[in-house]
Amino acid sequence: VQLVESGGGLVQPGESLRLSCAAPGFDRFSFDDYAMSWFRRAPGKELEWVSTIAYHNVNAYYAESVNGRFALFKDSAQKTLYLQMNNLRPDDTAVYYCAKDRYRFRDPKHSDGYRYNSRDFDSRGQGTQVTVSS
């Protein structure tokens, strides 16, 4: 399944952005069967887990650094995952990637320290750049 991120850009601290992750090849009726996640890679740093929404939206999980500022949600009819990012900070600057779980009906319960593992995901987008700077 191809994933296409968009919505990145250059913003000032305190501003908001909404990232999109479109999955045009997904069957509409199975889109919700899979957990999906956002990761980010800041300059010179490793890939960092940001957020995960479980299958059928039963749970959502956030890294401590974004909890309370970011929100994850889906438009199932549009087969699109969104990451609403509010009160952005310079340390949010990174390339953001979405990824689709390999298996259906999972509630992965990811938490801080979780590292991207290709055994857990079978699709990942090309990323969208977010830059937060005054």
N, C-alpha and C positions, 0 to 999 in steps of 0.2 A: 504494500500500500504506500503510495507516495504521499508525503507530508510536505506542505508548503507554508512556511512561516512568513508573516508580514506584520507591519505596524511599527517597526522600530524607527528610531530617529534620534535627533539631538534635542534635548530638553534641558531646562534649568532645574536646579534642586528645588524640590517641593512640588514640581509639576507631575502630570500623569500621562501615561501611555496605555493603550490597549493593544496587546499582541494577539494575532490570530494564527491559528494552525489549521489549515484546510486539508481535508482528506477526500479529495474528489473521487478517488477510486473505491471508497468504502461503500459497501452496501448500507443503505440507510438504516436497515433494521438490525444490523450488527454493530453499528458505530458505538452504541452504548454498552455493548458487551465487553469492551476492552478498557482497562485502566490506561490512562495517558498521563504523561509527565512533561514537565519543563525542566531543562537544565540550562546552565549558563557557563561560559568560559570567559573570565576576565583576562586582560593582557598579562601574560607571564604566569598564569595560574592554571590549575587543573580544572577539569570539568566539574561543576558543582551542581548538586541536586537543588532544585528550587521548590517544586510543588508537584503533587500527584492527585489526580481524581480517580477514584476507584470505579469499577464497572457499575453501570446503572446509577452513577453518582451517589453511591451509598455513603462515601466518606471523601473528604479532601484533606490533604496533609500539606504543611508548609514548613520550609526551613525557618528556623528561629529568626534569622536575619530579615525575613520578609513578612513574617506573621503579623497580621494586623494592618499591613499596607497593601498586600497583593491578594487578589481573589481569582479563583479558577472557576470557570463555568463553561457549559457547552450549549451550542444550538444544534440539536440533533437533526433537525430538518435540513439544516445547511451543512451538516457533517463537519462542523468547525468547533475547535476548542479555543477558548479565549483565556488570556491572562491579563486581568486588569491590574495595573501597577500604579499606585497612588503614592504621593509624598516621596518621590524618587530622590535618591541620594547619589553622590558621586561614586560610592562603592557599589552601586548597582550597574555601573558601566560594564558591559560584557556583550558577547554574542549569545543570543538566546536560541535554544533548540527545543523543539517538541519531539517526543518519542512515544511510540505505541507499544503497549505490552505485547509480548509474544503469545500469551495464552488468554483465553476468555475467562470471564467471571472471577477475576482476581481483585482482592482488596490488599494491596501490597504493604500498606502500613509503613511506607518509607519514612525515615526521620533523619535528623542531622547526622552527617557522617556517611550516609548512603552514597556509594560510588556507582556510577554508570557501569552496567554489566550487560554485555551484548547477549548473554543468555536470557536476560529478562525482556529484551526488546527486539523486535524484528524490523522496525522502521524508525528512521530518524530524519528530520528535515535538514536543510542546508544552513539554517540559522538566519537570524535577523539582528542587526547591530542596534544596540541601545547605548547612547552616550548621554551621560548626565554631567553637565558642566555649566558653570556660570561664566 
